[in-house]
Amino acid sequence: MSDQAPRPTETRPAPDPRERLIVALDVPNALAGLELADRLGDSVRFYKIGLGMLTGGGLALANELKERGKRVFLDMKLFDIGATVEAAVRGLAQFEPDFLTVHGDPHVVRAAVAGRGAAPTRILAVTVLTSLDRADLDEALMAPGDVAELALERARRAFAAGADGVIASPREAAAIRALPEAEGRLIVTPGVRPSGAARGDQKRVASPAEAIAAGADHIVVGRPIWQADDPRAAAEAVQAEIAAL
């Protein structure tokens, strides 16, 4: 068990759908990210910056978005020995991202919580990547069993290690939400695809409404928004689907 209790967090997010939709800025560099943010304007309040953006000015982009009053999710999916994870999180926490991801292995989560210290950043633990299925896990020599059951157990162990929330596919969200350990914790779901959108490399997907109905606090949507001819209209369509619940 972690010596530190998880951060107090909203039991459910604000009802404004703009708080529940996180737009993934999976674009080549910070300039492209700012251009997209300008096009989205006040229709989007929360952005995800992933590992692929790190060498393209991702941290500078995070700073700029924070200065504009936006919320920022650094999706770094950190995984290493405890000392290295702790040092990395300590450095990233100086930027005060709202969310920061690490892999859900308990030693990694405990190190991240220690590195976060008094910063307001929420530590989110990855359960099983939404781009993986059972065949992928077999190839990686992961434990046998149903993917949903593995994700559920990884969530349970991550919560016990002090995670403020987890990253899980929409298909596992309801079971995770039902865990006693999930009380007051966040569930953030990638692998969300609006009706008619291509799956891309995602394998365990659901619609925005299905993800929220299953217990997700926030959903992450990238390509269906930033590849759209009108990204703002695409984002607002996702928010309208959430608001209709």
N, C-alpha and C positions, 0 to 999 in steps of 0.2 A: 504494500500500500504506500502511496505517496504521503510524505509528511505534510504536504500543503493541500488544503482543501481547494477544490476547483473554484474559479472566480464566480461570484454571483452573476447570473446572466438572466436575460429575459426568459420566463418560462415559455412564452410564445412571443414572436417578434411583433413589432408594431403592425397594425392592420394595413398600413399603406403598402401596396404591392411593390412600390419602388424600393422599399427596404428589404423585400424578400427576394427580389431578382438580383443576382450578381452577374454582371456581364464580364465574360472572360476576354481580356485584351490579348488574345493570342495572335498578335500582329508582329511584323518584323522588328520594330524598334520603338523607342519612346516617342519619336515624332509622329509615327503612324498612330500610336496609342492616343496622343493628344488630339490628333485630327479626328479620330473616332469619337472621343469624349466630347469634342466640340459639336459634332453632328448630333450626338445623342442629347446634349444639353441637359436641361433639368428633368428629362424623362427618366434618367438613371442616376441613382445615388451611390451605388456600390459596384466596385470593380475588382476583378481578380487579375493579378500579375503573376505569371507562371515562371518556371525555371528557364524556359526557352527565351524569355525576355531579359534575363539577368545581364547578359553581355551586350544587350541592345539598349542599355540605359534604364533598366527596370526600376532600380531604386530611386533614380532621379524622377522617373515618372510617378512613382508612389508618393514622393515628396510633393510634387506639383499637384497631384490629385487631392492630397490631404489639405494643401493650402487653399484649394478651391472648395473645401468643405465636404469632399466625398469620403466615403468609407473605402478602405483598401484591404484586400485579402492577398497576402503573399503566399502563393502556393508553391513552396519550395520542396515539399516532401522529403525533408531531411532524414538521412539514415547513415549512422556511423557509430563509432564507439561513443560511450557516454560523454567523455571529456570533450570530444570534438563537437558533438551536438550541442552541449551546454554552451561552449564558446561561440558557436555559430548563432545560436538563438540570442545570446547576450548581445552580440553585435547587431543583429537584425531588429531586436526589440527597441534599439535606439531610434528607429524610424517610426515607432509606435503604430505598426499596422494593426488593424482591428482583429484580423485572423492570421494565423501562421500555421502551416501544415508540417507535420512530421509523420513518418511511418508509425503504425500503431503498435510496434513492439514495445512491451512495457519499459525496458531499459532506456529506450529512446524517448518515450513520453516523460519518464521521470527526469531525465537529463534536460529536456526542453523546459519543463516546469521550473527546474532550478535555474536555468539560464534566463528565463523570462523575468524572474525576480518580481519587482514591484511594478513593472510596466503593465499597461492596460490590455496588452495583447492577449487574445484567447488562443490557446493551443488546441488545434484540431488534429486528431489522429486518423490516418488513412487506414481503413479496414482492408478491403480488397479492391484494387483498381477496377473501375467500370469498363476498362478495355480488355479485361481478362475473363475467361470462362474456365471451366474445369480442365479442358485440354491444356490450356496455358499453364495452369497450376501444376498439372502432372508433369509437364515439360520442365518446370522449375523445381521439381522434387518437393513441392509443398505437401502438407499433410492431406491425407485422403478425406473425402467427405463432400457433402453438398456445399456449394459455394455460399449460399445464404447462411447455412449453419456456421461456416467458418467466419464469415463476416460478423455474425452475431457474437460469437465467442471473442473475436478480436476486439469488438466494441466493448464488451464487458470488461475485458482485461485492461483496455486503454482507460476506461473510466476509473477502474481501481487504481491505476497508476497516476491519476490526477488530471487526465485530459478534460478540457472544458467542453469538448464536443467531438464528433467524429465526422469523417467523410465516408459516405456509403452510397451505393446505388439506390434509386427509388424503390427497387424491388425488396430491399432489406429494411427500408425505413420504418415500416410499421412494426416489425418484430423488435427492432432496436428501441423504438419509442416505448414499447411495452415493458422494457426492462426496468426493474426498480432503480437500478443504478443510473438510468437515463433521466431521472427527475431533475429538472433544472439545467440539463445539458443541451447543447446544440446538435442538431443533425443537419448537415449540409450535403445536398445531393447534386453531383455532376451527372452526366449521362442523361440529361433531360432534353427531349426533342419535341418541339411543337409539331402539331399535325402536319404531315406532308414533308417534313424536313428529313434529309438524308441522315442515316445513322453514322456515317463516317467510320471511325475506328472504335466506336462504342458498341458494346455487346449486351449490356444489361441496362436497358433504357425504359423511360416512361414519359408521358406528357407532363407539362407543368402542373396541371390540375391533379393528375394522379400522384405526383410526388408530394405536393402539399397535403393532399387528402390522406396520404400514408403517414404523415407526421413530420415531414421535412420543415425546418424553420426557414431555410434559404435554399434556392435552387441556383445552379450555375449553368448559364447558357452562353456559348461562344459563337461558333460558326453560323448557326441559323440567324444570328443578329448581325455580326460584322461582315458576313458575306452577302447580306441582303442588299438589294438596290437601294432600299430606304431603311437603314438600320433603326432609326427612331421609330418608324411605324412597326417594325418587327418587334422591338422591345415593348412597345405599348400593347401589341397584340398579346404577348406573353403575360403582361401585367393584367390585361383585361380578363384573361382566362383565370388567373389567380383570384381577381376581385369577384368573379362570378360564383365562387364557391360559397 
